[in-house]
């Protein structure tokens, strides 16, 4: 089974932060590749632990994921753009 997720990465100081909004899981690294690798590891560990504890199905439901075909889970919404904007305050 595959899970289709969003990965956000931004620079914060001298570190890179990676975040998966669907699962509300984040990680970081000294470069983009390390941040991506660490996020994937954190997601994998979280999924494995929910499966071990028998809460995977509830976890998937709570995250708003649904089966889009027999082997892919995806969020009910899909990111179509991400653009920084400035607003006057």
Secondary structure, DSSP 8 states (H G I E B T S, - for coil): -EEE---EEEEETTEEEEEETTTTEEEEESSHHHHHHHHHHHHHHHHHHHHHHT-HHHHHHHTTEEEEETTEEEESS------------
